[in-house]
């Protein structure tokens, strides 16, 4: 039964409260029962589409025997995948180091320790590997990017002076999206070279009914040609730009949940005292060749696959998702049309990479 | 019975709210000792929640142990969520370190520690909370000086600011060397700020933004900022470029930061970086801003008042 808008209000309020709680880690007052009730409600309200394919948990790592050997994540938030070597790099924010694994979860090496010197990190966050195998690590506590080789050798470091919502490093330059300003004259995406020099801006910020520095938060990625995909984190909007900054398209994402959340955000977007009263259901964007994938974890783990024009191609979901499933980074490895695997970096309390495959 | 106990703990947690007092806890340590926090009355009590997968948290406990607990200057109560990993990473647990590995999440909520993170606390001899630090601390800069101050009953009304204000800048050669070529007398006053790091959403960025505006509007105010030694030439050039800075930027060679740290430690103050000096045209330091959470607002208000008084 569909709820009338007025009846949805308490649910929306509860969800807002929950999401503020979860995403800001600021308030611990919401009870597990409330989350559970909302989760059940959303599962009913947003059933999976008919085309949806089930995935199942095939494997995960680090495993218990690795934990016993001292190989574990404490607060691993981001990962990077280098398909040429089939190797995964994970930045552990809480352990101040980088882990390198093969696709089977065997540890290859760790890089770094806590500190300010080259190859030392303080709270490493986002991590990227470009097509040439250069690794870029957002060394958050030191307000810099460190550039290292695939072998783990230090190449350079660049200080960062603005906070950004998301980053992309696939080709030669670094792309940074939204520095939380209300100034709509600033570009949507900034392009810097590896010396930190500003090269150009890409795209214009979009006007929304309620002004908020979060409005233009976009997840960004690049396709095979280097075109830039920008998915608005709080809205059902996706844009594609060429590298000269020309807008190739702006579209609405064809998904009922994302569309409904977008509609609510247009009405509820506020940002006071560092807290947002908006919902964020898209957790991450990943692009591989000309396919684009969106990761959703609430109310269920779902990966939406789009073609280059952002038409929905496939909808994958895990029916056993718990209400506390929490992830902000993933990648996709496609062996053939029927063997596709999703490597999802699951955050606390599990702290591990979970590998999902297609249910036969 | 355990259910009743949990309800009691939750009730106590609500009662204590932000844990202003050390809650009454009767529990067994992992090695079978019985502890009762009521018996801690009259002692300084250090409480730490540890996820032993974090080496930072293990290292913090080791440092507090070596500096204070070992000599029985503090009583300690340590909650761990994984005893095996804790013992692996910490090593042998001394007799006077009380480690509890039961009901971790219950005790976390009793002390209002958020699910996401861990924390440490210090309670005074009357079991009243003296400080609480979440995970983002620097032991040498934040926690150790506070404990030393408390143990030595230092007069905390004396602050690092009092070390500078009313003194000539040349009494502090490590600071003066950055401006000794500047004819301070030819400016109405000068502002020098020091920033170990810079980002626009942090206090450092706000200070630099304000100083830039001030510099653009007032040609008779000398403004300079000093950044830490780990800034490369390229970093300084990018900083000027990205934040459109058009006043003097200098790089510390490490000496200034060392001196500041020593002075802050002397006064038992946490050294958070970002120190601002306001100097009159005879070279006297009029005012210093740092440390407390509202110092930026105080600095901007002071500047507005000063400009209003002096620019009539």
Interface residues (C-beta under 8 A of the other chain):
Chain A: X25 X28 X67 X70 X72 X73 X74 X75 X94 X95 X96 X114 X116 X142 X143 X144 X157 X158 X159 X160 X161 X162 X163 X179 X180 X195 X196 X197 X198 X348 X351
Chain B: X51 X53 X54 X55 X56 X85 X88 X109 X112 X114 X115 X116 X117 X135 X197 X198 X199 X200 X201 X205 X230 X231 X232 X234 X235 X238 X239 X241 X242 X243
